[in-house]
């Protein structure tokens, strides 16, 4: 049996485990990462316009710890691009999970 067939049979899929360190960064950097992961809501000053921007969690990622997330492989580039842009050190590993 091929490895891909076995993983499919067991219901296990590839994912990315991303760990990052925001402890020594400026508040704007922490905010940028938080918005990508958890989204944000905005309200216009004039009128009733309310906007909601979805984050990666819970649809595309799962929070495992304070600065550790399990991310769907199709969406990991969005998170890592933000981490690079705001210069936050991170580690990315490919893992297999039943999610």
N, CA, C and O atoms as a DFTB+ gen file, in Angstrom:
396 C
 N C O
     1  1       0.846      -1.176       0.000
     2  2       0.000       0.000       0.000
     3  2       0.897       1.247       0.000
     4  3       1.879       1.313       0.739
     5  1       0.551       2.221      -0.828
     6  2       1.325       3.457      -0.909
     7  2       1.071       4.317       0.326
     8  3      -0.010       4.264       0.913
     9  1       2.077       5.115       0.721
    10  2       1.899       5.958       1.918
    11  2       0.688       6.885       1.827
    12  3      -0.023       7.060       2.817
    13  1       0.442       7.480       0.663
    14  2      -0.702       8.390       0.498
    15  2      -2.010       7.639       0.717
    16  3      -2.918       8.154       1.370
    17  1      -2.114       6.439       0.183
    18  2      -3.326       5.626       0.362
    19  2      -3.537       5.271       1.832
    20  3      -4.663       5.291       2.328
    21  1      -2.450       4.947       2.517
    22  2      -2.556       4.603       3.928
    23  2      -3.020       5.802       4.751
    24  3      -3.880       5.664       5.621
    25  1      -2.455       6.979       4.479
    26  2      -2.875       8.187       5.203
    27  2      -4.344       8.488       4.953
    28  3      -5.073       8.833       5.883
    29  1      -4.787       8.361       3.702
    30  2      -6.197       8.586       3.381
    31  2      -7.090       7.577       4.107
    32  3      -8.153       7.930       4.619
    33  1      -6.655       6.345       4.143
    34  2      -7.439       5.297       4.802
    35  2      -7.575       5.558       6.303
    36  3      -8.618       5.287       6.898
    37  1      -6.513       6.086       6.904
    38  2      -6.533       6.385       8.329
    39  2      -7.173       7.731       8.648
    40  3      -7.400       8.050       9.815
    41  1      -7.462       8.516       7.624
    42  2      -8.063       9.825       7.845
    43  2      -7.068      10.868       8.322
    44  3      -7.441      11.832       8.990
    45  1      -5.804      10.672       7.977
    46  2      -4.754      11.590       8.405
    47  2      -4.349      12.458       7.220
    48  3      -4.171      11.973       6.102
    49  1      -4.205      13.775       7.497
    50  2      -3.828      14.706       6.428
    51  2      -2.593      15.498       6.821
    52  3      -2.250      15.627       7.996
    53  1      -1.938      16.024       5.794
    54  2      -0.760      16.857       6.013
    55  2      -1.187      18.224       6.547
    56  3      -2.236      18.747       6.169
    57  1      -0.371      18.791       7.420
    58  2      -0.608      20.121       7.972
    59  2       0.748      20.752       8.268
    60  3       1.784      20.094       8.175
    61  1       0.728      22.024       8.621
    62  2       1.959      22.725       8.980
    63  2       1.866      23.167      10.436
    64  3       0.875      23.769      10.850
    65  1       2.878      22.871      11.186
    66  2       2.976      23.314      12.567
    67  2       3.867      24.550      12.571
    68  3       5.039      24.480      12.203
    69  1       3.304      25.679      12.989
    70  2       4.042      26.940      12.977
    71  2       4.165      27.454      14.409
    72  3       3.176      27.613      15.126
    73  1       5.407      27.707      14.798
    74  2       5.703      28.281      16.103
    75  2       6.392      29.617      15.861
    76  3       7.302      29.707      15.036
    77  1       5.964      30.655      16.574
    78  2       6.539      31.986      16.354
    79  2       6.789      32.670      17.689
    80  3       6.236      32.275      18.715
    81  1       7.644      33.721      17.665
    82  2       8.036      34.408      18.891
    83  2       7.779      35.901      18.747
    84  3       8.514      36.589      18.039
    85  1       6.749      36.406      19.404
    86  2       6.408      37.827      19.328
    87  2       6.788      38.582      20.598
    88  3       6.441      39.754      20.745
    89  1       7.487      37.937      21.503
    90  2       7.750      38.539      22.812
    91  2       8.560      39.829      22.747
    92  3       8.319      40.737      23.543
    93  1       9.500      39.933      21.834
    94  2      10.368      41.111      21.798
    95  2      10.008      42.058      20.652
    96  3      10.805      42.932      20.311
    97  1       8.855      41.906      20.067
    98  2       8.473      42.727      18.923
    99  2       7.555      43.870      19.334
   100  3       6.953      43.871      20.407
   101  1       7.476      44.841      18.434
   102  2       6.626      46.004      18.646
   103  2       5.159      45.585      18.612
   104  3       4.815      44.548      18.046
   105  1       4.303      46.397      19.221
   106  2       2.875      46.053      19.245
   107  2       2.261      45.894      17.850
   108  3       1.382      45.051      17.669
   109  1       2.701      46.681      16.859
   110  2       2.104      46.562      15.523
   111  2       2.367      45.183      14.928
   112  3       1.520      44.651      14.210
   113  1       3.528      44.599      15.216
   114  2       3.856      43.277      14.694
   115  2       2.966      42.216      15.331
   116  3       2.452      41.333      14.644
   117  1       2.789      42.306      16.630
   118  2       1.903      41.348      17.311
   119  2       0.472      41.480      16.801
   120  3      -0.222      40.479      16.622
   121  1       0.035      42.706      16.569
   122  2      -1.323      42.943      16.073
   123  2      -1.501      42.366      14.680
   124  3      -2.542      41.779      14.385
   125  1      -0.501      42.521      13.815
   126  2      -0.590      41.992      12.448
   127  2      -0.752      40.478      12.455
   128  3      -1.568      39.941      11.706
   129  1       0.006      39.790      13.285
   130  2      -0.091      38.333      13.377
   131  2      -1.444      37.933      13.954
   132  3      -2.083      37.004      13.459
   133  1      -1.875      38.622      14.985
   134  2      -3.163      38.321      15.617
   135  2      -4.306      38.475      14.609
   136  3      -5.224      37.655      14.594
   137  1      -4.263      39.495      13.782
   138  2      -5.328      39.717      12.794
   139  2      -5.364      38.629      11.737
   140  3      -6.446      38.220      11.316
   141  1      -4.208      38.151      11.300
   142  2      -4.186      37.071      10.313
   143  2      -4.772      35.802      10.917
   144  3      -5.532      35.091      10.259
   145  1      -4.423      35.520      12.152
   146  2      -4.896      34.292      12.787
   147  2      -6.357      34.350      13.211
   148  3      -7.114      33.413      12.959
   149  1      -6.756      35.433      13.846
   150  2      -8.078      35.483      14.473
   151  2      -9.057      36.454      13.819
   152  3     -10.212      36.536      14.237
   153  1      -8.616      37.187      12.803
   154  2      -9.504      38.111      12.113
   155  2      -9.693      39.398      12.896
   156  3      -9.053      39.636      13.921
   157  1     -10.601      40.222      12.372
   158  2     -10.894      41.480      13.062
   159  2     -12.255      41.986      12.619
   160  3     -12.793      41.565      11.595
   161  1     -12.796      42.893      13.408
   162  2     -14.058      43.552      13.082
   163  2     -13.803      45.048      13.051
   164  3     -13.093      45.589      13.899
   165  1     -14.386      45.701      12.072
   166  2     -14.248      47.150      11.969
   167  2     -15.617      47.767      11.779
   168  3     -16.522      47.159      11.208
   169  1     -15.746      48.971      12.264
   170  2     -16.995      49.701      12.096
   171  2     -16.650      51.074      11.546
   172  3     -15.731      51.738      12.026
   173  1     -17.390      51.484      10.547
   174  2     -17.178      52.808       9.994
   175  2     -17.566      53.859      11.017
   176  3     -18.473      53.653      11.824
   177  1     -16.878      54.976      10.978
   178  2     -17.208      56.057      11.907
   179  2     -18.554      56.673      11.566
   180  3     -19.332      57.011      12.458
   181  1     -18.823      56.817      10.303
   182  2     -20.106      57.389       9.886
   183  2     -20.978      56.270       9.321
   184  3     -20.546      55.529       8.438
   185  1     -22.167      56.153       9.815
   186  2     -23.088      55.142       9.296
   187  2     -23.022      53.844      10.073
   188  3     -22.357      53.735      11.103
   189  1     -23.733      52.870       9.545
   190  2     -23.833      51.583      10.227
   191  2     -22.976      50.504       9.585
   192  3     -23.180      49.318       9.847
   193  1     -22.030      50.891       8.756
   194  2     -21.207      49.892       8.080
   195  2     -20.317      49.132       9.042
   196  3     -19.470      49.719       9.714
   197  1     -20.510      47.838       9.105
   198  2     -19.673      46.976       9.935
   199  2     -19.050      45.923       9.041
   200  3     -19.707      45.351       8.171
   201  1     -17.786      45.684       9.269
   202  2     -17.053      44.740       8.443
   203  2     -16.394      43.700       9.327
   204  3     -15.903      44.004      10.414
   205  1     -16.391      42.481       8.847
   206  2     -15.734      41.412       9.574
   207  2     -14.770      40.720       8.619
   208  3     -15.155      40.296       7.530
   209  1     -13.536      40.614       9.034
   210  2     -12.508      39.941       8.262
   211  2     -12.160      38.643       8.977
   212  3     -11.686      38.654      10.113
   213  1     -12.396      37.544       8.312
   214  2     -12.166      36.233       8.911
   215  2     -10.672      35.955       9.052
   216  3      -9.885      36.306       8.172
   217  1     -10.294      35.340      10.133
   218  2      -8.930      34.891      10.333
   219  2      -8.801      33.421       9.954
   220  3      -9.774      32.799       9.528
   221  1      -7.627      32.879      10.104
   222  2      -7.395      31.473       9.767
   223  2      -8.010      30.522      10.790
   224  3      -8.412      29.412      10.444
   225  1      -8.083      30.951      12.041
   226  2      -8.668      30.125      13.106
   227  2     -10.159      30.422      13.165
   228  3     -10.490      31.607      13.145
   229  1     -11.066      29.511      13.234
   230  2     -10.931      28.074      13.387
   231  2     -11.048      27.286      12.090
   232  3     -10.856      26.070      12.097
   233  1     -11.363      27.954      10.964
   234  2     -11.623      27.204       9.733
   235  2     -10.367      26.572       9.132
   236  3     -10.415      25.427       8.681
   237  1      -9.255      27.288       9.118
   238  2      -8.052      26.813       8.442
   239  2      -6.896      26.517       9.390
   240  3      -5.848      26.044       8.949
   241  1      -7.063      26.783      10.665
   242  2      -5.971      26.572      11.614
   243  2      -6.544      26.239      12.991
   244  3      -7.713      26.494      13.281
   245  1      -5.691      25.669      13.818
   246  2      -6.082      25.343      15.181
   247  2      -4.980      25.804      16.127
   248  3      -3.804      25.497      15.930
   249  1      -5.376      26.538      17.144
   250  2      -4.410      27.027      18.125
   251  2      -4.036      25.884      19.058
   252  3      -4.905      25.267      19.673
   253  1      -2.745      25.605      19.160
   254  2      -2.275      24.529      20.028
   255  2      -1.640      25.054      21.302
   256  3      -1.581      24.345      22.306
   257  1      -1.169      26.278      21.268
   258  2      -0.525      26.891      22.421
   259  2      -0.499      28.391      22.234
   260  3      -1.094      28.917      21.293
   261  1       0.189      29.081      23.126
   262  2       0.189      30.541      23.079
   263  2       0.728      31.072      21.747
   264  3       0.167      32.022      21.200
   265  1       1.783      30.490      21.223
   266  2       2.339      30.943      19.945
   267  2       2.609      29.767      19.013
   268  3       3.583      29.769      18.260
   269  1       1.741      28.770      19.073
   270  2       1.862      27.593      18.219
   271  2       0.516      27.311      17.587
   272  3      -0.498      27.215      18.279
   273  1       0.508      27.174      16.242
   274  2      -0.732      26.870      15.532
   275  2      -0.492      25.756      14.527
   276  3       0.603      25.606      13.983
   277  1      -1.534      24.984      14.297
   278  2      -1.553      23.950      13.271
   279  2      -2.356      24.526      12.113
   280  3      -3.530      24.862      12.271
   281  1      -1.721      24.641      10.946
   282  2      -2.325      25.358       9.827
   283  2      -2.503      24.418       8.632
   284  3      -1.648      23.574       8.362
   285  1      -3.610      24.574       7.928
   286  2      -3.863      23.833       6.696
   287  2      -2.762      24.185       5.691
   288  3      -2.388      25.353       5.592
   289  1      -2.238      23.215       4.949
   290  2      -1.117      23.498       4.047
   291  2      -1.425      24.538       2.966
   292  3      -0.511      25.201       2.476
   293  1      -2.689      24.688       2.591
   294  2      -3.048      25.684       1.576
   295  2      -2.992      27.107       2.115
   296  3      -2.905      28.051       1.330
   297  1      -3.038      27.285       3.420
   298  2      -3.097      28.615       4.024
   299  2      -1.833      29.006       4.785
   300  3      -1.741      30.128       5.283
   301  1      -0.864      28.110       4.883
   302  2       0.336      28.414       5.666
   303  2       1.130      29.567       5.062
   304  3       1.765      30.320       5.799
   305  1       1.109      29.721       3.749
   306  2       1.870      30.809       3.124
   307  2       1.344      32.178       3.536
   308  3       2.117      33.130       3.637
   309  1       0.052      32.290       3.774
   310  2      -0.531      33.558       4.223
   311  2       0.010      33.951       5.594
   312  3       0.337      35.116       5.824
   313  1       0.104      32.993       6.494
   314  2       0.631      33.263       7.830
   315  2       2.131      33.543       7.784
   316  3       2.595      34.517       8.377
   317  1       2.890      32.703       7.089
   318  2       4.341      32.891       7.065
   319  2       4.740      34.177       6.347
   320  3       5.750      34.786       6.699
   321  1       3.973      34.599       5.355
   322  2       4.266      35.867       4.681
   323  2       4.122      37.038       5.654
   324  3       4.935      37.963       5.644
   325  1       3.094      36.994       6.485
   326  2       2.910      38.052       7.491
   327  2       4.031      38.015       8.519
   328  3       4.547      39.064       8.906
   329  1       4.411      36.832       8.962
   330  2       5.502      36.721       9.929
   331  2       6.812      37.276       9.365
   332  3       7.563      37.953      10.067
   333  1       7.073      36.984       8.102
   334  2       8.278      37.524       7.465
   335  2       8.203      39.042       7.323
   336  3       9.180      39.748       7.574
   337  1       7.038      39.532       6.921
   338  2       6.861      40.968       6.681
   339  2       7.111      41.788       7.936
   340  3       7.725      42.852       7.867
   341  1       6.645      41.309       9.073
   342  2       6.821      42.060      10.320
   343  2       8.028      41.555      11.122
   344  3       8.211      41.916      12.284
   345  1       8.846      40.713      10.479
   346  2      10.118      40.248      11.030
   347  2       9.985      39.523      12.375
   348  3      10.704      39.807      13.333
   349  1       9.061      38.600      12.409
   350  2       8.888      37.768      13.598
   351  2       9.505      36.400      13.302
   352  3       9.134      35.752      12.324
   353  1      10.439      35.963      14.139
   354  2      11.053      34.652      13.908
   355  2      10.029      33.523      14.091
   356  3       9.199      33.553      14.999
   357  1      10.116      32.540      13.210
   358  2       9.179      31.414      13.289
   359  2       9.840      30.143      12.791
   360  3      10.862      30.178      12.107
   361  1       9.237      29.026      13.146
   362  2       9.645      27.712      12.678
   363  2       8.417      27.031      12.096
   364  3       7.337      27.052      12.687
   365  1       8.598      26.430      10.935
   366  2       7.499      25.724      10.269
   367  2       7.916      24.282      10.022
   368  3       9.005      24.024       9.510
   369  1       7.059      23.356      10.383
   370  2       7.317      21.929      10.192
   371  2       6.085      21.264       9.583
   372  3       4.951      21.619       9.902
   373  1       6.322      20.308       8.715
   374  2       5.231      19.513       8.162
   375  2       4.920      18.380       9.133
   376  3       5.812      17.647       9.561
   377  1       3.651      18.252       9.471
   378  2       3.202      17.201      10.372
   379  2       1.974      16.526       9.752
   380  3       1.444      16.993       8.744
   381  1       1.542      15.456      10.347
   382  2       0.361      14.731       9.889
   383  2      -0.625      14.640      11.049
   384  3      -0.257      14.271      12.164
   385  1      -1.876      14.979      10.773
   386  2      -2.878      15.019      11.836
   387  2      -4.226      14.549      11.307
   388  3      -4.456      14.540      10.098
   389  1      -5.105      14.165      12.203
   390  2      -6.442      13.692      11.821
   391  2      -7.476      14.789      12.063
   392  3      -8.391      14.616      12.867
   393  1      -7.335      15.887      11.385
   394  2      -8.261      17.020      11.561
   395  2      -8.993      17.330      10.294
   396  3      -9.810      18.250      10.262
